[in-house]
């Protein structure tokens, strides 16, 4: 099963994780792992998610998450795991 | 499991350092379109291209979305038209009408360039080859997206000096025919020595006759990524410098390999090669010259440039080769002038001359690329420059190329704007001394000896 990596980058503010996670829960996207750091006030989060059970296809989820990101002033990006695997694993 | 730092590194490369896949190029064989009837030939070509490539742009966009990696260009290369249309085309106008058809097909499927308006004449020209070459000025002035290339020599055959002489005239004529657009036609015309069959990059892409019916070739790019990686090892030894370039090239190439495999699967067309390249764009931070500066030069062109470039080119290949299952095309660092802000700055500062660029082409891909020269440069002088560059390729068993733009009506000190990825360039001075008598000689330069290497 190939996973989806969701990253959120932007100015730290209240409720970023809540908003993103609410959307994911409503769309039956399972979160497998979350990690986050704050570098110089910049919020940096990565989720590894499984979208297999979602009724929506990858590109719709990707667009809608980007839209949510815009509303709260952060950049939300969805990418398939393979790009990171191929770049960082031999 | 992938960690947050690796994810952040990849995304930083894409967002801040201009990592992208420069091109997915679909090579299409037109050999099965050949017909002696011009109308029938055109029908065949149009249908073959528009059928084979109908999903190319859409697939490219899907892959972009899936990995959030920009795929800048989607392109097509076809079998050299001199071979395909030799039986049907009896005049220059016949050939030019094929170029117009290719242009139409490119627009129909939404690709930004189509390459293969080409002739391979490294040893001799057939009647069709010569007609196609003579039709290039007309073809490039009537089309927007067609790219033309001519292979003039090879290590095995020597250099066809009759064709070199002709190409000097054709380049001048192409400049004249497109003078209202700053001689833009010449930006889409390149001559080669040892032209590869599977090059995905324009203007020199064509689908070689040794290739399969259709094939996916991918060119990656990431000068900005290499530059940023090198910023972190300033002052370190050559060992550290080289290791850093290799590791970075590996990562960049892996993205190309992933995209190539994915495109191949989605389109149901076999994967050909990844071209391991550092291809600059005029965007700030996307420059090969900046890497040379980061290695330790004040400007590209300063003493040490050839050595620094040799090192860079070799490490890019060493890192990239392991990252891809098949490597081909031109593979190396490109040093176009108008498409690289650092090179433009070096020319403006007086650090980089045509002669230094020629020396640089001995150690990297590809050649004298996107160089604007005065519009009144003689055709024989252009042929002389071409002959020099072909000789470098022939003797060193490497691909070399020349893409010069004699800008009609402009001279040294002025500059020319091509727009988009083609960039802009200050017009460079050319050695004013004559080579007329040399170029007027007929025939060809014999192939070099392959023994007694010194």
Interface residues (C-beta under 8 A of the other chain):
Chain A: X5 X7 X9 X33 X35 X36 X37 X44 X45 X46 X48 X58 X59 X62 X77 X78 X79 X80 X81 X82 X83 X84 X85 X86 X87 X88
Chain B: X1 X2 X3 X4 X6 X7 X8 X9 X10 X11 X62 X65 X66 X67 X68 X69 X251 X254 X255 X257 X258
